[in-house]
Amino acid sequence: MKNSKPISQEEFEKFESYILGNMEAHEKAEFEKILASDKAFAQKLEEIKVILEGVEEAAFRKNLDRIYQELEAKSPDSNETRKSVDKEKTIKLSPWNFIFIAASLFLAIGVVVWLFLFQSDPSERLFMSYYKADPGLLTAMSSAISYEFDRGMVDYKSANYQEAINRWEKLIEDKPESDTLQFFLGSSYLALKKTDPAIFYFDAVISNENSSFQKDAIWYLGLTYVLEGKKDKAIETLSKSENPNATELLKKIREP
């Protein structure tokens, strides 16, 4: 990317929207028209794809490691299992070993699906059906003033939400009125399903009529109330939301 011209936040969001498939049909057609005729534009798209894929892979690996650690911690034989694996790690796997591993993976996936469908709270299942973390902002790492915020944004985009919170909570002490910090702190807490601080920060953003994050904060506050199982508050909040999924979600909440 050394030879590329700097990309603005607005441009990055357009590229990101295209990559994630969130563009309207007419907007997508216009975008692809430019893409076909402008090589520099197409090159920027490829560069941003690489960036987003890297962030997603880092987040995936982080979450996968966490899942393994949690499963291992819950297993009473985890230490013995680890010792056994260390002893046998040089043994060549037979075809039957691979079949066993594949069967185990399918069983593990089935357990996760079963836990989600039958063991999780109905409010949480509904929340997870509509929740998608805000993609965050483009990080520049360009000045000492914004460095800590940008570092937090890298943590946020990598799904290291607690690390992002730790950085941003320090910053908001000096800038308590920052709607940007309020919104992303709320988003981070919601990603961790910590509803009380999420509500606190989203409420602060919504009360700011000049905030560019107000509409998104309304949607996420509604989702927070869905997660908490507070039906009346969820309906009241989502009724004000302009998110395209709000109407459908409201119907599901109102179902007897």
FILO-406664 format. One record per residue (C-alpha): residue number from 1; residue in three letters; x, y, z. Coordinates in nm, 2 decimals, always signed. Example, Ala and Ser with C-alpha at 12.3 -4.5 7.8 and 13.67 -1.06 7.14 Angstrom:
# FILO-406664
1; ALA; +1.23; -0.45; +0.78
2; SER; +1.37; -0.11; +0.71
This chain:
# FILO-406664
1; MET; +0.00; +0.00; +0.00
2; LYS; +0.30; +0.23; -0.01
3; ASN; +0.21; +0.36; -0.35
4; SER; -0.16; +0.41; -0.28
5; LYS; -0.31; +0.75; -0.21
6; PRO; -0.45; +0.79; +0.14
7; ILE; -0.81; +0.67; +0.18
8; SER; -1.07; +0.87; +0.36
9; GLN; -1.30; +0.72; +0.62
10; GLU; -1.60; +0.77; +0.38
11; GLU; -1.42; +0.58; +0.11
12; PHE; -1.32; +0.30; +0.34
13; GLU; -1.67; +0.26; +0.46
14; LYS; -1.79; +0.22; +0.10
15; PHE; -1.53; -0.04; +0.02
16; GLU; -1.62; -0.22; +0.34
17; SER; -1.99; -0.21; +0.27
18; TYR; -1.93; -0.36; -0.08
19; ILE; -1.70; -0.64; +0.06
20; LEU; -1.96; -0.73; +0.33
21; GLY; -2.25; -0.72; +0.08
22; ASN; -2.43; -0.44; +0.25
23; MET; -2.48; -0.21; -0.05
24; GLU; -2.81; -0.14; -0.21
25; ALA; -2.85; -0.27; -0.57
26; HIS; -2.82; +0.06; -0.74
27; GLU; -2.52; +0.16; -0.53
28; LYS; -2.35; -0.17; -0.60
29; ALA; -2.40; -0.13; -0.97
30; GLU; -2.25; +0.22; -0.97
31; PHE; -1.96; +0.09; -0.75
32; GLU; -1.88; -0.20; -0.99
33; LYS; -1.90; +0.04; -1.28
34; ILE; -1.62; +0.25; -1.13
35; LEU; -1.44; -0.07; -1.04
36; ALA; -1.43; -0.19; -1.40
37; SER; -1.30; +0.13; -1.53
38; ASP; -1.05; +0.25; -1.27
39; LYS; -0.75; +0.03; -1.20
40; ALA; -0.64; +0.23; -0.90
41; PHE; -0.99; +0.20; -0.75
42; ALA; -0.98; -0.18; -0.80
43; GLN; -0.63; -0.19; -0.64
44; LYS; -0.76; -0.01; -0.33
45; LEU; -1.04; -0.27; -0.30
46; GLU; -0.79; -0.56; -0.30
47; GLU; -0.58; -0.39; -0.04
48; ILE; -0.88; -0.33; +0.19
49; LYS; -0.99; -0.69; +0.14
50; VAL; -0.65; -0.80; +0.27
51; ILE; -0.68; -0.57; +0.57
52; LEU; -1.03; -0.69; +0.66
53; GLU; -0.94; -1.06; +0.61
54; GLY; -0.64; -1.01; +0.84
55; VAL; -0.85; -0.86; +1.11
56; GLU; -1.12; -1.13; +1.08
57; GLU; -0.86; -1.41; +1.09
58; ALA; -0.70; -1.26; +1.40
59; ALA; -1.05; -1.23; +1.57
60; PHE; -1.13; -1.59; +1.46
61; ARG; -0.81; -1.73; +1.60
62; LYS; -0.85; -1.53; +1.92
63; ASN; -1.21; -1.66; +1.97
64; LEU; -1.11; -2.02; +1.88
65; ASP; -0.83; -2.01; +2.14
66; ARG; -1.07; -1.88; +2.40
67; ILE; -1.33; -2.16; +2.32
68; TYR; -1.06; -2.43; +2.35
69; GLN; -0.94; -2.28; +2.68
70; GLU; -1.29; -2.28; +2.82
71; LEU; -1.36; -2.63; +2.71
72; GLU; -1.03; -2.75; +2.85
73; ALA; -1.10; -2.58; +3.19
74; LYS; -1.44; -2.75; +3.22
75; SER; -1.30; -3.10; +3.15
76; PRO; -1.19; -3.29; +3.46
77; ASP; -0.94; -3.49; +3.26
78; SER; -0.79; -3.20; +3.08
79; ASN; -0.45; -3.23; +3.24
80; GLU; -0.43; -3.60; +3.18
81; THR; -0.55; -3.55; +2.82
82; ARG; -0.28; -3.29; +2.76
83; LYS; -0.01; -3.52; +2.90
84; SER; -0.13; -3.80; +2.68
85; VAL; -0.13; -3.58; +2.37
86; ASP; +0.22; -3.47; +2.45
87; LYS; +0.34; -3.83; +2.48
88; GLU; +0.18; -3.94; +2.16
89; LYS; +0.23; -3.64; +1.94
90; THR; +0.50; -3.80; +1.74
91; ILE; +0.28; -4.11; +1.65
92; LYS; +0.16; -4.11; +1.29
93; LEU; -0.21; -4.08; +1.25
94; SER; -0.39; -4.37; +1.07
95; PRO; -0.70; -4.32; +0.85
96; TRP; -0.91; -4.43; +1.15
97; ASN; -0.76; -4.15; +1.36
98; PHE; -0.88; -3.90; +1.10
99; ILE; -1.22; -4.06; +1.09
100; PHE; -1.24; -4.03; +1.47
101; ILE; -1.12; -3.67; +1.47
102; ALA; -1.38; -3.58; +1.20
103; ALA; -1.66; -3.75; +1.40
104; SER; -1.55; -3.57; +1.71
105; LEU; -1.56; -3.23; +1.53
106; PHE; -1.91; -3.30; +1.41
107; LEU; -2.01; -3.40; +1.76
108; ALA; -1.86; -3.08; +1.90
109; ILE; -2.04; -2.87; +1.64
110; GLY; -2.37; -3.05; +1.73
111; VAL; -2.32; -2.98; +2.10
112; VAL; -2.27; -2.61; +2.02
113; VAL; -2.58; -2.60; +1.81
114; TRP; -2.77; -2.79; +2.08
115; LEU; -2.66; -2.55; +2.35
116; PHE; -2.76; -2.25; +2.14
117; LEU; -3.10; -2.38; +2.04
118; PHE; -3.21; -2.55; +2.37
119; GLN; -3.00; -2.43; +2.66
120; SER; -2.95; -2.06; +2.59
121; ASP; -3.21; -1.81; +2.70
122; PRO; -3.48; -1.72; +2.44
123; SER; -3.40; -1.35; +2.48
124; GLU; -3.03; -1.43; +2.41
125; ARG; -3.12; -1.64; +2.11
126; LEU; -3.33; -1.36; +1.96
127; PHE; -3.05; -1.11; +2.03
128; MET; -2.79; -1.32; +1.86
129; SER; -3.01; -1.36; +1.56
130; TYR; -2.99; -0.99; +1.49
131; TYR; -2.67; -0.87; +1.66
132; LYS; -2.37; -0.79; +1.45
133; ALA; -2.09; -0.58; +1.61
134; ASP; -2.04; -0.24; +1.46
135; PRO; -1.75; -0.26; +1.22
136; GLY; -1.56; +0.02; +1.38
137; LEU; -1.36; +0.31; +1.24
138; LEU; -1.06; +0.33; +1.01
139; THR; -0.75; +0.36; +1.22
140; ALA; -0.47; +0.59; +1.11
141; MET; -0.21; +0.57; +1.39
142; SER; -0.11; +0.91; +1.26
143; SER; -0.07; +1.12; +1.57
144; ALA; +0.02; +1.09; +1.94
145; ILE; -0.32; +1.23; +2.03
146; SER; -0.52; +0.96; +1.85
147; TYR; -0.27; +0.68; +1.91
148; GLU; -0.44; +0.53; +2.22
149; PHE; -0.78; +0.55; +2.06
150; ASP; -0.65; +0.39; +1.74
151; ARG; -0.49; +0.11; +1.94
152; GLY; -0.82; +0.05; +2.11
153; MET; -0.99; +0.04; +1.77
154; VAL; -0.75; -0.22; +1.65
155; ASP; -0.83; -0.43; +1.97
156; TYR; -1.20; -0.37; +1.90
157; LYS; -1.18; -0.48; +1.54
158; SER; -0.99; -0.79; +1.65
159; ALA; -1.27; -0.87; +1.90
160; ASN; -1.04; -0.80; +2.20
161; TYR; -1.32; -0.60; +2.35
162; GLN; -1.20; -0.59; +2.71
163; GLU; -0.86; -0.45; +2.59
164; ALA; -1.04; -0.18; +2.39
165; ILE; -1.25; -0.09; +2.70
166; ASN; -0.94; -0.07; +2.91
167; ARG; -0.78; +0.19; +2.68
168; TRP; -1.10; +0.39; +2.61
169; GLU; -1.21; +0.41; +2.97
170; LYS; -0.89; +0.60; +3.05
171; LEU; -0.95; +0.84; +2.75
172; ILE; -1.31; +0.91; +2.84
173; GLU; -1.20; +1.04; +3.18
174; ASP; -1.05; +1.34; +3.00
175; LYS; -1.32; +1.36; +2.73
176; PRO; -1.64; +1.26; +2.91
177; GLU; -1.86; +1.42; +2.63
178; SER; -1.70; +1.23; +2.34
179; ASP; -1.98; +1.06; +2.16
180; THR; -1.73; +0.85; +1.97
181; LEU; -1.58; +0.71; +2.29
182; GLN; -1.93; +0.66; +2.44
183; PHE; -2.06; +0.47; +2.13
184; PHE; -1.77; +0.24; +2.10
185; LEU; -1.75; +0.17; +2.48
186; GLY; -2.12; +0.09; +2.46
187; SER; -2.05; -0.14; +2.16
188; SER; -1.76; -0.31; +2.34
189; TYR; -1.96; -0.38; +2.65
190; LEU; -2.26; -0.51; +2.44
191; ALA; -2.02; -0.75; +2.26
192; LEU; -1.92; -0.88; +2.60
193; LYS; -2.30; -0.89; +2.70
194; LYS; -2.24; -0.65; +2.98
195; THR; -2.57; -0.47; +2.95
196; ASP; -2.56; -0.21; +3.23
197; PRO; -2.26; -0.02; +3.11
198; ALA; -2.37; -0.07; +2.75
199; ILE; -2.70; +0.10; +2.83
200; PHE; -2.53; +0.38; +3.01
201; TYR; -2.31; +0.47; +2.71
202; PHE; -2.57; +0.42; +2.45
203; ASP; -2.81; +0.65; +2.64
204; ALA; -2.54; +0.92; +2.65
205; VAL; -2.50; +0.90; +2.27
206; ILE; -2.88; +0.91; +2.21
207; SER; -2.92; +1.22; +2.42
208; ASN; -2.68; +1.40; +2.20
209; GLU; -2.88; +1.53; +1.90
210; ASN; -2.57; +1.63; +1.71
211; SER; -2.40; +1.28; +1.73
212; SER; -2.35; +1.10; +1.41
213; PHE; -2.37; +0.78; +1.61
214; GLN; -2.72; +0.85; +1.74
215; LYS; -2.91; +0.63; +1.49
216; ASP; -2.68; +0.33; +1.55
217; ALA; -2.69; +0.38; +1.92
218; ILE; -3.07; +0.35; +1.92
219; TRP; -3.05; +0.02; +1.73
220; TYR; -2.79; -0.12; +1.97
221; LEU; -2.97; +0.00; +2.28
222; GLY; -3.28; -0.18; +2.15
223; LEU; -3.08; -0.50; +2.11
224; THR; -2.94; -0.45; +2.46
225; TYR; -3.29; -0.45; +2.60
226; VAL; -3.37; -0.76; +2.39
227; LEU; -3.07; -0.94; +2.55
228; GLU; -3.20; -0.84; +2.89
229; GLY; -3.55; -0.96; +2.81
230; LYS; -3.70; -0.62; +2.88
231; LYS; -3.97; -0.65; +2.61
232; ASP; -4.14; -0.31; +2.67
233; LYS; -3.82; -0.11; +2.66
234; ALA; -3.70; -0.30; +2.36
235; ILE; -4.02; -0.22; +2.17
236; GLU; -4.01; +0.14; +2.28
237; THR; -3.65; +0.18; +2.16
238; LEU; -3.67; -0.02; +1.84
239; SER; -3.98; +0.17; +1.73
240; LYS; -3.75; +0.47; +1.70
241; SER; -3.48; +0.28; +1.51
242; GLU; -3.42; +0.33; +1.13
243; ASN; -3.23; +0.01; +1.11
244; PRO; -3.37; -0.21; +0.82
245; ASN; -3.41; -0.51; +1.06
246; ALA; -3.60; -0.32; +1.33
247; THR; -3.95; -0.39; +1.19
248; GLU; -3.89; -0.76; +1.16
249; LEU; -3.74; -0.78; +1.51
250; LEU; -4.03; -0.58; +1.65
251; LYS; -4.27; -0.84; +1.50
252; LYS; -4.08; -1.12; +1.67
253; ILE; -4.07; -0.95; +2.00
254; ARG; -4.45; -0.89; +1.99
255; GLU; -4.53; -1.25; +1.90
256; PRO; -4.72; -1.42; +2.19
